[in-house]
Amino acid sequence: MSHQPQDDKPGTTPEQLREQIEHTRDQLGRTVEALAGKADIKAETTAKAAEVKEQAVEQAALLTGRIQGKASQAAELIKAKTPDPVLDHVTHAAAQVRDGAAHVGHLVAENTPRPVRRKATSVGTLARAGRTPLLAVAALTAVLLVLRRNRRRT
């Protein structure tokens, strides 16, 4: 595009020319800003990554909620259909496992260097945040193993 100077038009005053120049500068500045924004690939990539991360967090939370619901339903169904002697046996076994784990935990804590204990504590805190589904799955597995063992004996 070539622009012809308009100063040879009759009736164009210097003030009008200044206004045209200022208007052209303003338009040029906006165009340069728009082009610079499009050329900033790093900013676009960062924004897109943040958007994808947010979507992934939302999906993970939704999926975690669904899994917890299904695990709770499965645990309740198994508990309702499991004979009382089996439930008593599982409860007793779980108590023994808990007691044994606590004992081992104390032994490990006594013999572990302090920096390692600090790190393990932070990891344990993270693990406790998602332990409900884990406990439900463990209980379900224990009940299924006991039922399977009882069927083999019969």
N, C-alpha and C positions, 0 to 999 in steps of 0.2 A: 504494500500500500504506500502510495506516495501522497503526501499532503502538500498542497500548494500553499505558500504563505498567503494569508488573507489581508495583508496590510496594503495591498494595492487596490482593494475594493474602495470605491468611493463611499464616504460616509463612515468608515471605520475609524473610531477614535482610539487614542492610545489607552484609554481606560478600558474600552471593550476588548482590546488586544490583551491587556493584563488579565482581565477576567477569563478570557478564553485560555490563556496560558495556565492560570491557576486551576481552572476546571480540568484541563488536560493533565496537569501534574497530579491532581487528586485521583483521577481515573487510572493513571499509570501506577500510582502508589497502591491502589486497591488490587490492581491486576498483579503486581509484583507480590503482594502479600498472599494472594490466592495461590499463585504458582509456588511460592515458598512453602505454603502449607501442604500442597500436594506433593512436593518434593521431599518432605520430612517423613521418610519411610520409617525411621526408628520410632517416631512418635505414634504413627499409625499402627505399627507392629505392637508396640507396648499397649496401646489402647485395646487392640483386638485381643491380645493375650489376656489382659485383665477381664475382658468380657467373657472369653472362653473359660477362664478360671472361675469366674462367678457362676456361670452356668453349670460347670462341673461340680462345684460345691453344692449348689441347689439340688442337682440330680442325686448326688451322694447322700444328702440329707433325706431326700424323698425315699431313696432306695433303702437307707438304713431304717427309716420308720416302717416301711413295708416289711422288711425282714424281721424286725422286732415284733411286729404284729403277728406275722405268720408263725414265728417261733413261739410266741406266747400261746397262740391258738393250738399249735401242735403239742406243746407241753401240757396244756389243760386237757386236751383230748386223750393224750396218753395217760395222764394221771387219772382221768375218769374211767378208763378202760382197764387199768392195771389193778390186779387183785391187791388187797391190803397187805398180805404177807410180803409180797414182792416190794411194795412201796416201803414197808418197814425195813426190809433188807437193804434197799437202795439208800434209804435215809441213814441207816447205821454205817454202811460202807462210805457214804459221803462224809459223815462225821469223822470216821477213822482217817480218811484221806486228808481232811482239813487239819486234823490234829497232827498227822505226820508231816504235812507241808509246813505247819507252823513251827514244829520242832526243827526241821531242816532249815527253815528260814532263820531261826535264831542261831543255829550253828554256823551258817554261812555268814550271817551278820557279824558274829564274833570274830571270824577269821578273815574277813575281807578288808583290804585297805580303805581308808576313808574316801579318797577320790573316786574309787570304784563304787562305793556305797552311794555317794552323792549322785553319780550318773544313773545308777540303778533306780534310785528313788525317783528321779525325773522321768525315766522310762516307765516305771510302775504307775506314776500318776497318769500318764497318757493312756496306759492300758486299762486302768480302772474306769476311765471315761466311757469305754465301749465294752464293758464286761457283761452287761445284761444279755446281749445276744449270745455271747460266748458261753455264759453259764447255762442258758437255755439249751443250746446245742449240746453242751457236755451232759446235761441231765437227760436229754433225749437219747443220746448215745448210750449212757449208762443203763437206762431203762431197756433199750433195745437189746443190749448185750445180755442183760439178766434174763429177759424173755427168751432170747435165743438159747441161752444156756439151759433154761428150764425145759424148753421144748425138746432138747437133745436128750435130757435125762428121762423124759416120759416115753 
